[in-house]
Each structure stands twice: as C-alpha cells, then as structure tokens.
Amino acid sequence: MEQQREPAAPCQRPAWERVEVHEEAGAGLRGAAAWRAYAREIFTRHFLAYLGPGFLVSVGYMDPGNWGTDLEGGARFGYTLLWVLLLSNLMAILLQALSAKLGLVTGCSLAENCRRHFPRPLTIFLWVTAELAMIATDLAEFLGAALGFYLLFRIPLPLAGLLTAGAVFLVLAPYRRGHRMLEFMIMGLVSVLGLCYVLELALARPQWGRVAYHMAVPHLSSASILVAVGMVGATVMPHNLFLHSAAVRNRALPGDLGHTGRLVRYATADAIFALSLAWLVNSAILIMAAATFHARGLPITSISQAHHTLQPLLGPLSAAAFAIALLCSGIASSVTGTMAGQIVLEGFLQVRISIWLRRLVTMIPALVVIMLGLNEIKVLVLSQVLLSLQLPFAVIPLLIFTRHHRLMGEHVNRPLTSLVAWLVTAVIILLNLLLLLRISGLRF
C-alpha cells in the first residue's frame, strides 16, 4: 500500500452528528473477560445508544433488488436456493463488521481511505466502478418504491414515480440535522416491512421441513446460477461497505480512540442484529414465493404479477401486505442509497454537492425505465448482477486496509479473520466467473 500523501489527521465529521456512548463496566479488560463484560452490556442503554448504523446498512440487504431475485428464485426453483441467502448473509456480516471497524479505527470511510492510500489513477477507476454500482442500486430501489405506490393505490406508474421522489425527499429531510432521527425513521420502515412478511408467511403456510433442509444443504444447477449470483449481488452490496464505514463515525469524536475497541464490538453486534433481520426478511420472500407460486407451478415474471397472483391465492390482505412492504423497502433503501452515493463522491474525489441535487439526478434512469415500461423483475435481477460484478472492487480494498498494521494498529485483522475474508472474496469472484460463463452460453 502506498505511503500516505497527505496529513494523517482523521477525516472530520460534524460534532453535532455525534452520539454519546459512555464507558461500561468491562472497559480495559481483554480476551474472554472483555467479551463477557461486553455481552452483559448488550441491550443496555450503552448498546442502545449505539444501535442504528447497522439498520441503515441492513435496508440495502432487503431492497427491491432482493425482491426481484428472491421472487424469481422461489418461484422457479422452490426452496433450493435458501442456502444461498444464508451464505450471503454470513458473508455480509463479516464484510460489514470489517467496514465498520475501518471507519471507527481510521476515522475515514472506505472511499476516503482509497483516496488517501492508492495512486490517483486507481482511485479514479474505483470511483467509476462504485458510481456504476450506485446507479444499479438506485435503479432497483427507486423502481421498487414506485411499484409499491402503483400496486397499493392503483395509480399510473409515472405518477407513482413522482410520489416516490417526494417520499424520499421527505425522509431525507432530517439528514441535515444528523443521522439519529434518520436512523429512527429507517428502523420504523424496517419494522413495518418485517411485520408484513410475518403475515405473509402465516398465510402462505410453507413446508418448514423442506425450508430447514434447503437452508443447510447446498444445491445449484446451471439453470439457477444466474439467479444465485444475483442473490449474492443483492445481499452483499458494495455501496453498503462505503456507507457503513462512514455511518459509524458519528458514534465518537474524530481522534478519540480511547474506546475504539468497545465501539468496534458494538458495531459488530449492531451489524449481526440488523443483518440477521434482513436475512429473515429475504428468506421470507423466497419461502413465500416457493410455497405460493412454485408449489402451484405458476411462473412469475414480474413483481406486479406476483402481487396480482397473491390476491386470489392468499386473499386481499396478503396482496396489501406485499405492496406495503415493497413500498417501505423501496423508500428506505432509496434514502440510504442516496447517502451512500454522497459518501462515495465526497470520499473518492473530495467533491461535495447537495444531497438533494444528487437525489434529483440519480432518479432520472429509474424514471426512464418506468416511462419505457420495461419488465421490472428483469431490470431488478440484472441490476443485482451488475452489483455482484462490482463487489471485488469494493471488497479487496477493504481487506487490504483492515489487515494493514500501520493503519489499524491493535485492531488489525487476525490471521484467521483475514483468511476467512479472503475466502469469501474468492467465492464472490468464482461466482462472478460462473455468471460470465453462463451469460456466454456455456454450460457446466
């Protein structure tokens, strides 16, 4: 890694964004004793004061892009791809924990660390790939929210797109006053989303024995590779690595490293808790599609078709819950996607623009897709495939930084952590190669 070419002072965050996290009983302990003390703190006022960044990130793991891949996976292949969701979620927890650790220890986001430590041409290349991922992400999220309005209120899709823009601007409004209010709003949307899918599962009545079997036993065919890789792209999302490394920094003042180890542990617990909820939602979507559509041999080619098919099969309550959940998912993920795009632009290029202007510009591709009437589920699946192809360009720099002793100090990755993280990266790259071969028309 290249020597730093600028002052080593931590990247600054406004003091008004800080959330106080006070000293706990186990401070200063190490090893098993520290973890026991830390475990006692979970769900106390100290941990609850920290809770939040994981939820901002978790929204991206249950956004409408996930709906496209999960619905297609469940409707076409039944329960057989549930193991992909479990594996992807474990990958996501590891990578997000490393991203949070990088932000807390260095005081800089992943994008800022790339700018500070990589040559300029490489930084520009990584920024371009990240922006392409932002476009794909934003397309899926905005389109999903517009579909939610369309299905719920039976209004024309172009009008639904304009309502989505207004709703996203409304939710973004607290951002100028700091993250905390925005985090609470995102938590509320996630809670509604989860409750909707509890209802969906109760109405769908899946075969829980097959659910448990396919969650533990891998099965992959040449026909399901594209959807499986799309699931990885939809679950382990590159923009969330940039977002998480920036969002955690409002938990302590820049340069205050006295409690960094405790904050890293809190960040890990926050990520595990929030992403586990996201995994449950993703699994619920696939299980519902398998129990409702695959079991009856009904091919689903769009989210709209899934909604319309649910009503005669499971009743109007199920269709309404589906639309409400989609709307909450789309709005919440579109907000966090906008935040991530802002972080990427400022981190890589040190260019600051209004978040409202960025939101206005990035909604244009989604509005074009809506106006052209393209098949939404195919657009969503392809957007997630693009995300999967970009993942190595976000993951590899993250692993390089978190295993660098001079940068991370005592918080550098342990050898086992680095080994597992590189194995995860290898799996992601292998799946991408399989995808490219599949697209080329080659069979396995």
Secondary structure as a PSIPRED ss2 file (coil, helix, strand):
# PSIPRED VFORMAT (PSIPRED V4.0)

   1 M C   1.000  0.000  0.000
   2 E C   1.000  0.000  0.000
   3 Q C   1.000  0.000  0.000
   4 Q C   1.000  0.000  0.000
   5 R C   1.000  0.000  0.000
   6 E C   1.000  0.000  0.000
   7 P C   1.000  0.000  0.000
   8 A C   1.000  0.000  0.000
   9 A C   1.000  0.000  0.000
  10 P C   1.000  0.000  0.000
  11 C C   1.000  0.000  0.000
  12 Q C   1.000  0.000  0.000
  13 R C   1.000  0.000  0.000
  14 P C   1.000  0.000  0.000
  15 A H   0.000  1.000  0.000
  16 W H   0.000  1.000  0.000
  17 E H   0.000  1.000  0.000
  18 R C   1.000  0.000  0.000
  19 V C   1.000  0.000  0.000
  20 E C   1.000  0.000  0.000
  21 V C   1.000  0.000  0.000
  22 H C   1.000  0.000  0.000
  23 E C   1.000  0.000  0.000
  24 E C   1.000  0.000  0.000
  25 A C   1.000  0.000  0.000
  26 G C   1.000  0.000  0.000
  27 A C   1.000  0.000  0.000
  28 G C   1.000  0.000  0.000
  29 L C   1.000  0.000  0.000
  30 R C   1.000  0.000  0.000
  31 G H   0.000  1.000  0.000
  32 A H   0.000  1.000  0.000
  33 A H   0.000  1.000  0.000
  34 A H   0.000  1.000  0.000
  35 W H   0.000  1.000  0.000
  36 R H   0.000  1.000  0.000
  37 A H   0.000  1.000  0.000
  38 Y H   0.000  1.000  0.000
  39 A H   0.000  1.000  0.000
  40 R H   0.000  1.000  0.000
  41 E H   0.000  1.000  0.000
  42 I C   1.000  0.000  0.000
  43 F C   1.000  0.000  0.000
  44 T C   1.000  0.000  0.000
  45 R H   0.000  1.000  0.000
  46 H H   0.000  1.000  0.000
  47 F H   0.000  1.000  0.000
  48 L H   0.000  1.000  0.000
  49 A H   0.000  1.000  0.000
  50 Y H   0.000  1.000  0.000
  51 L C   1.000  0.000  0.000
  52 G C   1.000  0.000  0.000
  53 P H   0.000  1.000  0.000
  54 G H   0.000  1.000  0.000
  55 F H   0.000  1.000  0.000
  56 L H   0.000  1.000  0.000
  57 V H   0.000  1.000  0.000
  58 S H   0.000  1.000  0.000
  59 V H   0.000  1.000  0.000
  60 G H   0.000  1.000  0.000
  61 Y H   0.000  1.000  0.000
  62 M H   0.000  1.000  0.000
  63 D C   1.000  0.000  0.000
  64 P H   0.000  1.000  0.000
  65 G H   0.000  1.000  0.000
  66 N H   0.000  1.000  0.000
  67 W H   0.000  1.000  0.000
  68 G H   0.000  1.000  0.000
  69 T H   0.000  1.000  0.000
  70 D H   0.000  1.000  0.000
  71 L H   0.000  1.000  0.000
  72 E H   0.000  1.000  0.000
  73 G H   0.000  1.000  0.000
  74 G H   0.000  1.000  0.000
  75 A H   0.000  1.000  0.000
  76 R H   0.000  1.000  0.000
  77 F H   0.000  1.000  0.000
  78 G C   1.000  0.000  0.000
  79 Y C   1.000  0.000  0.000
  80 T C   1.000  0.000  0.000
  81 L C   1.000  0.000  0.000
  82 L H   0.000  1.000  0.000
  83 W H   0.000  1.000  0.000
  84 V H   0.000  1.000  0.000
  85 L H   0.000  1.000  0.000
  86 L H   0.000  1.000  0.000
  87 L H   0.000  1.000  0.000
  88 S H   0.000  1.000  0.000
  89 N H   0.000  1.000  0.000
  90 L H   0.000  1.000  0.000
  91 M H   0.000  1.000  0.000
  92 A H   0.000  1.000  0.000
  93 I H   0.000  1.000  0.000
  94 L H   0.000  1.000  0.000
  95 L H   0.000  1.000  0.000
  96 Q H   0.000  1.000  0.000
  97 A H   0.000  1.000  0.000
  98 L H   0.000  1.000  0.000
  99 S H   0.000  1.000  0.000
 100 A H   0.000  1.000  0.000
 101 K H   0.000  1.000  0.000
 102 L H   0.000  1.000  0.000
 103 G H   0.000  1.000  0.000
 104 L H   0.000  1.000  0.000
 105 V H   0.000  1.000  0.000
 106 T H   0.000  1.000  0.000
 107 G C   1.000  0.000  0.000
 108 C C   1.000  0.000  0.000
 109 S C   1.000  0.000  0.000
 110 L H   0.000  1.000  0.000
 111 A H   0.000  1.000  0.000
 112 E H   0.000  1.000  0.000
 113 N H   0.000  1.000  0.000
 114 C H   0.000  1.000  0.000
 115 R H   0.000  1.000  0.000
 116 R H   0.000  1.000  0.000
 117 H H   0.000  1.000  0.000
 118 F C   1.000  0.000  0.000
 119 P C   1.000  0.000  0.000
 120 R H   0.000  1.000  0.000
 121 P H   0.000  1.000  0.000
 122 L H   0.000  1.000  0.000
 123 T H   0.000  1.000  0.000
 124 I H   0.000  1.000  0.000
 125 F H   0.000  1.000  0.000
 126 L H   0.000  1.000  0.000
 127 W H   0.000  1.000  0.000
 128 V H   0.000  1.000  0.000
 129 T H   0.000  1.000  0.000
 130 A H   0.000  1.000  0.000
 131 E H   0.000  1.000  0.000
 132 L H   0.000  1.000  0.000
 133 A H   0.000  1.000  0.000
 134 M H   0.000  1.000  0.000
 135 I H   0.000  1.000  0.000
 136 A H   0.000  1.000  0.000
 137 T H   0.000  1.000  0.000
 138 D H   0.000  1.000  0.000
 139 L H   0.000  1.000  0.000
 140 A H   0.000  1.000  0.000
 141 E H   0.000  1.000  0.000
 142 F H   0.000  1.000  0.000
 143 L H   0.000  1.000  0.000
 144 G H   0.000  1.000  0.000
 145 A H   0.000  1.000  0.000
 146 A H   0.000  1.000  0.000
 147 L H   0.000  1.000  0.000
 148 G H   0.000  1.000  0.000
 149 F H   0.000  1.000  0.000
 150 Y H   0.000  1.000  0.000
 151 L H   0.000  1.000  0.000
 152 L H   0.000  1.000  0.000
 153 F H   0.000  1.000  0.000
 154 R C   1.000  0.000  0.000
 155 I C   1.000  0.000  0.000
 156 P C   1.000  0.000  0.000
 157 L H   0.000  1.000  0.000
 158 P H   0.000  1.000  0.000
 159 L H   0.000  1.000  0.000
 160 A H   0.000  1.000  0.000
 161 G H   0.000  1.000  0.000
 162 L H   0.000  1.000  0.000
 163 L H   0.000  1.000  0.000
 164 T H   0.000  1.000  0.000
 165 A H   0.000  1.000  0.000
 166 G H   0.000  1.000  0.000
 167 A H   0.000  1.000  0.000
 168 V H   0.000  1.000  0.000
 169 F H   0.000  1.000  0.000
 170 L H   0.000  1.000  0.000
 171 V H   0.000  1.000  0.000
 172 L H   0.000  1.000  0.000
 173 A H   0.000  1.000  0.000
 174 P H   0.000  1.000  0.000
 175 Y H   0.000  1.000  0.000
 176 R H   0.000  1.000  0.000
 177 R H   0.000  1.000  0.000
 178 G C   1.000  0.000  0.000
 179 H H   0.000  1.000  0.000
 180 R H   0.000  1.000  0.000
 181 M H   0.000  1.000  0.000
 182 L H   0.000  1.000  0.000
 183 E H   0.000  1.000  0.000
 184 F H   0.000  1.000  0.000
 185 M H   0.000  1.000  0.000
 186 I H   0.000  1.000  0.000
 187 M H   0.000  1.000  0.000
 188 G H   0.000  1.000  0.000
 189 L H   0.000  1.000  0.000
 190 V H   0.000  1.000  0.000
 191 S H   0.000  1.000  0.000
 192 V H   0.000  1.000  0.000
 193 L H   0.000  1.000  0.000
 194 G H   0.000  1.000  0.000
 195 L H   0.000  1.000  0.000
 196 C H   0.000  1.000  0.000
 197 Y H   0.000  1.000  0.000
 198 V H   0.000  1.000  0.000
 199 L H   0.000  1.000  0.000
 200 E H   0.000  1.000  0.000
 201 L H   0.000  1.000  0.000
 202 A H   0.000  1.000  0.000
 203 L H   0.000  1.000  0.000
 204 A H   0.000  1.000  0.000
 205 R C   1.000  0.000  0.000
 206 P C   1.000  0.000  0.000
 207 Q C   1.000  0.000  0.000
 208 W H   0.000  1.000  0.000
 209 G H   0.000  1.000  0.000
 210 R H   0.000  1.000  0.000
 211 V H   0.000  1.000  0.000
 212 A H   0.000  1.000  0.000
 213 Y H   0.000  1.000  0.000
 214 H H   0.000  1.000  0.000
 215 M H   0.000  1.000  0.000
 216 A H   0.000  1.000  0.000
 217 V C   1.000  0.000  0.000
 218 P C   1.000  0.000  0.000
 219 H C   1.000  0.000  0.000
 220 L C   1.000  0.000  0.000
 221 S C   1.000  0.000  0.000
 222 S C   1.000  0.000  0.000
 223 A C   1.000  0.000  0.000
 224 S C   1.000  0.000  0.000
 225 I H   0.000  1.000  0.000
 226 L H   0.000  1.000  0.000
 227 V H   0.000  1.000  0.000
 228 A H   0.000  1.000  0.000
 229 V H   0.000  1.000  0.000
 230 G H   0.000  1.000  0.000
 231 M H   0.000  1.000  0.000
 232 V H   0.000  1.000  0.000
 233 G H   0.000  1.000  0.000
 234 A H   0.000  1.000  0.000
 235 T H   0.000  1.000  0.000
 236 V C   1.000  0.000  0.000
 237 M C   1.000  0.000  0.000
 238 P H   0.000  1.000  0.000
 239 H H   0.000  1.000  0.000
 240 N H   0.000  1.000  0.000
 241 L H   0.000  1.000  0.000
 242 F H   0.000  1.000  0.000
 243 L H   0.000  1.000  0.000
 244 H H   0.000  1.000  0.000
 245 S H   0.000  1.000  0.000
 246 A H   0.000  1.000  0.000
 247 A H   0.000  1.000  0.000
 248 V H   0.000  1.000  0.000
 249 R H   0.000  1.000  0.000
 250 N H   0.000  1.000  0.000
 251 R H   0.000  1.000  0.000
 252 A C   1.000  0.000  0.000
 253 L C   1.000  0.000  0.000
 254 P C   1.000  0.000  0.000
 255 G C   1.000  0.000  0.000
 256 D C   1.000  0.000  0.000
 257 L C   1.000  0.000  0.000
 258 G C   1.000  0.000  0.000
 259 H C   1.000  0.000  0.000
 260 T H   0.000  1.000  0.000
 261 G H   0.000  1.000  0.000
 262 R H   0.000  1.000  0.000
 263 L H   0.000  1.000  0.000
 264 V H   0.000  1.000  0.000
 265 R H   0.000  1.000  0.000
 266 Y H   0.000  1.000  0.000
 267 A H   0.000  1.000  0.000
 268 T H   0.000  1.000  0.000
 269 A H   0.000  1.000  0.000
 270 D H   0.000  1.000  0.000
 271 A H   0.000  1.000  0.000
 272 I H   0.000  1.000  0.000
 273 F H   0.000  1.000  0.000
 274 A H   0.000  1.000  0.000
 275 L H   0.000  1.000  0.000
 276 S H   0.000  1.000  0.000
 277 L H   0.000  1.000  0.000
 278 A H   0.000  1.000  0.000
 279 W H   0.000  1.000  0.000
 280 L H   0.000  1.000  0.000
 281 V H   0.000  1.000  0.000
 282 N H   0.000  1.000  0.000
 283 S H   0.000  1.000  0.000
 284 A H   0.000  1.000  0.000
 285 I H   0.000  1.000  0.000
 286 L H   0.000  1.000  0.000
 287 I H   0.000  1.000  0.000
 288 M H   0.000  1.000  0.000
 289 A H   0.000  1.000  0.000
 290 A H   0.000  1.000  0.000
 291 A H   0.000  1.000  0.000
 292 T H   0.000  1.000  0.000
 293 F C   1.000  0.000  0.000
 294 H H   0.000  1.000  0.000
 295 A H   0.000  1.000  0.000
 296 R H   0.000  1.000  0.000
 297 G C   1.000  0.000  0.000
 298 L C   1.000  0.000  0.000
 299 P C   1.000  0.000  0.000
 300 I C   1.000  0.000  0.000
 301 T C   1.000  0.000  0.000
 302 S C   1.000  0.000  0.000
 303 I H   0.000  1.000  0.000
 304 S H   0.000  1.000  0.000
 305 Q H   0.000  1.000  0.000
 306 A H   0.000  1.000  0.000
 307 H H   0.000  1.000  0.000
 308 H H   0.000  1.000  0.000
 309 T H   0.000  1.000  0.000
 310 L H   0.000  1.000  0.000
 311 Q H   0.000  1.000  0.000
 312 P H   0.000  1.000  0.000
 313 L H   0.000  1.000  0.000
 314 L H   0.000  1.000  0.000
 315 G C   1.000  0.000  0.000
 316 P H   0.000  1.000  0.000
 317 L H   0.000  1.000  0.000
 318 S H   0.000  1.000  0.000
 319 A H   0.000  1.000  0.000
 320 A H   0.000  1.000  0.000
 321 A H   0.000  1.000  0.000
 322 F H   0.000  1.000  0.000
 323 A H   0.000  1.000  0.000
 324 I H   0.000  1.000  0.000
 325 A H   0.000  1.000  0.000
 326 L H   0.000  1.000  0.000
 327 L H   0.000  1.000  0.000
 328 C H   0.000  1.000  0.000
 329 S H   0.000  1.000  0.000
 330 G H   0.000  1.000  0.000
 331 I H   0.000  1.000  0.000
 332 A H   0.000  1.000  0.000
 333 S H   0.000  1.000  0.000
 334 S H   0.000  1.000  0.000
 335 V H   0.000  1.000  0.000
 336 T H   0.000  1.000  0.000
 337 G H   0.000  1.000  0.000
 338 T H   0.000  1.000  0.000
 339 M H   0.000  1.000  0.000
 340 A H   0.000  1.000  0.000
 341 G H   0.000  1.000  0.000
 342 Q H   0.000  1.000  0.000
 343 I H   0.000  1.000  0.000
 344 V H   0.000  1.000  0.000
 345 L H   0.000  1.000  0.000
 346 E H   0.000  1.000  0.000
 347 G H   0.000  1.000  0.000
 348 F H   0.000  1.000  0.000
 349 L H   0.000  1.000  0.000
 350 Q C   1.000  0.000  0.000
 351 V C   1.000  0.000  0.000
 352 R C   1.000  0.000  0.000
 353 I C   1.000  0.000  0.000
 354 S C   1.000  0.000  0.000
 355 I H   0.000  1.000  0.000
 356 W H   0.000  1.000  0.000
 357 L H   0.000  1.000  0.000
 358 R H   0.000  1.000  0.000
 359 R H   0.000  1.000  0.000
 360 L H   0.000  1.000  0.000
 361 V H   0.000  1.000  0.000
 362 T H   0.000  1.000  0.000
 363 M C   1.000  0.000  0.000
 364 I H   0.000  1.000  0.000
 365 P H   0.000  1.000  0.000
 366 A H   0.000  1.000  0.000
 367 L H   0.000  1.000  0.000
 368 V H   0.000  1.000  0.000
 369 V H   0.000  1.000  0.000
 370 I H   0.000  1.000  0.000
 371 M H   0.000  1.000  0.000
 372 L H   0.000  1.000  0.000
 373 G C   1.000  0.000  0.000
 374 L C   1.000  0.000  0.000
 375 N C   1.000  0.000  0.000
 376 E H   0.000  1.000  0.000
 377 I H   0.000  1.000  0.000
 378 K H   0.000  1.000  0.000
 379 V H   0.000  1.000  0.000
 380 L H   0.000  1.000  0.000
 381 V H   0.000  1.000  0.000
 382 L H   0.000  1.000  0.000
 383 S H   0.000  1.000  0.000
 384 Q H   0.000  1.000  0.000
 385 V H   0.000  1.000  0.000
 386 L H   0.000  1.000  0.000
 387 L H   0.000  1.000  0.000
 388 S H   0.000  1.000  0.000
 389 L H   0.000  1.000  0.000
 390 Q H   0.000  1.000  0.000
 391 L H   0.000  1.000  0.000
 392 P H   0.000  1.000  0.000
 393 F H   0.000  1.000  0.000
 394 A H   0.000  1.000  0.000
 395 V H   0.000  1.000  0.000
 396 I H   0.000  1.000  0.000
 397 P H   0.000  1.000  0.000
 398 L H   0.000  1.000  0.000
 399 L H   0.000  1.000  0.000
 400 I H   0.000  1.000  0.000
 401 F H   0.000  1.000  0.000
 402 T H   0.000  1.000  0.000
 403 R C   1.000  0.000  0.000
 404 H C   1.000  0.000  0.000
 405 H H   0.000  1.000  0.000
 406 R H   0.000  1.000  0.000
 407 L H   0.000  1.000  0.000
 408 M H   0.000  1.000  0.000
 409 G H   0.000  1.000  0.000
 410 E H   0.000  1.000  0.000
 411 H H   0.000  1.000  0.000
 412 V C   1.000  0.000  0.000
 413 N C   1.000  0.000  0.000
 414 R C   1.000  0.000  0.000
 415 P H   0.000  1.000  0.000
 416 L H   0.000  1.000  0.000
 417 T H   0.000  1.000  0.000
 418 S H   0.000  1.000  0.000
 419 L H   0.000  1.000  0.000
 420 V H   0.000  1.000  0.000
 421 A H   0.000  1.000  0.000
 422 W H   0.000  1.000  0.000
 423 L H   0.000  1.000  0.000
 424 V H   0.000  1.000  0.000
 425 T H   0.000  1.000  0.000
 426 A H   0.000  1.000  0.000
 427 V H   0.000  1.000  0.000
 428 I H   0.000  1.000  0.000
 429 I H   0.000  1.000  0.000
 430 L H   0.000  1.000  0.000
 431 L H   0.000  1.000  0.000
 432 N H   0.000  1.000  0.000
 433 L H   0.000  1.000  0.000
 434 L H   0.000  1.000  0.000
 435 L H   0.000  1.000  0.000
 436 L H   0.000  1.000  0.000
 437 L H   0.000  1.000  0.000
 438 R H   0.000  1.000  0.000
 439 I H   0.000  1.000  0.000
 440 S C   1.000  0.000  0.000
 441 G C   1.000  0.000  0.000
 442 L C   1.000  0.000  0.000
 443 R C   1.000  0.000  0.000
 444 F C   1.000  0.000  0.000
